[in-house]
Amino acid sequence: NAGVTQTPKFQVLKTGQSMTLQCAQDMNHNSMYWYRQDPGMGLRLIYYSASEGTTDKGEVPNGYNVSRLNKREFSLRLESAAPSQTSVYFCASLRPPPSNEKLFFGSGTQLSVL
Amino acid sequence: KQEVTQIPAALSVPEGENLVLNCSFTDSAIYNLQWFRQDPGKGLTSLLLIQSSQREQTSGRLNASLDKSSGRSTLYIAASQPGDSATYLCAVRRLTSYDKVIFGPGTSLSVIP
């Protein structure tokens, strides 16, 4: 049981380049999330997906797109990277009821845009 | 709009001291509140989750309380240890926009041996 797996762990991009951050969970969770974490700002929600085939914007969606490929996978795409997107990105999934509805996080992707 | 704040932003205490971390939220219509721990360069680990119908949860030396009417939660750490040094974040799920989880900025804790 790997939990939530994110790839890559580190990435350096030049301004204008594109890339996709991958996330997969093996816990059969319905809801999945993408957050970015910046110093002093906590985690900010970029996009979330309540179930396979649905996605919704969070607090800071501009410059990002997402795909919920299937129940396991939720990817985040930067079409044209900007220095403001330098951040640590976390994927998470939510354990559904009737269990304790906790969030489970991946280990993060550290992205630098030069 | 739900906003979550945490005070203090940073805290340094000597080993063995009991301490309290605070979390405040602006909209009391919450579904649950969760406390996390984050070690430097790592992901988040869930510590305690309190449902809206509960007043507190305990796990070992940790006790989290919830007062929805005042929009506050506290995380109490008893007999602090150097291994407790980390950033602690609280996160709130609302009754509306059910699936959104909003985080506070965190409290950075240092426990000095």
Chai-1 contact restraints between the chains, C-beta under 6 A:
chainA,res_idxA,chainB,res_idxB,connection_type,confidence,min_distance_angstrom,max_distance_angstrom,comment,restraint_id
A,S31,B,D99,contact,1.0,0.0,6.0,A-B,restraint_1
A,G42,B,F103,contact,1.0,0.0,6.0,A-B,restraint_2
A,G42,B,G104,contact,1.0,0.0,6.0,A-B,restraint_3
A,G42,B,P105,contact,1.0,0.0,6.0,A-B,restraint_4
A,G42,B,G106,contact,1.0,0.0,6.0,A-B,restraint_5
A,L43,B,F103,contact,1.0,0.0,6.0,A-B,restraint_6
A,Y48,B,D99,contact,1.0,0.0,6.0,A-B,restraint_7
A,A50,B,D99,contact,1.0,0.0,6.0,A-B,restraint_8
A,N100,B,L49,contact,1.0,0.0,6.0,A-B,restraint_9
A,K102,B,S46,contact,1.0,0.0,6.0,A-B,restraint_10
A,K102,B,L49,contact,1.0,0.0,6.0,A-B,restraint_11
A,F105,B,G43,contact,1.0,0.0,6.0,A-B,restraint_12
A,F105,B,L44,contact,1.0,0.0,6.0,A-B,restraint_13
A,G106,B,G43,contact,1.0,0.0,6.0,A-B,restraint_14
A,S107,B,G43,contact,1.0,0.0,6.0,A-B,restraint_15
A,G108,B,G43,contact,1.0,0.0,6.0,A-B,restraint_16
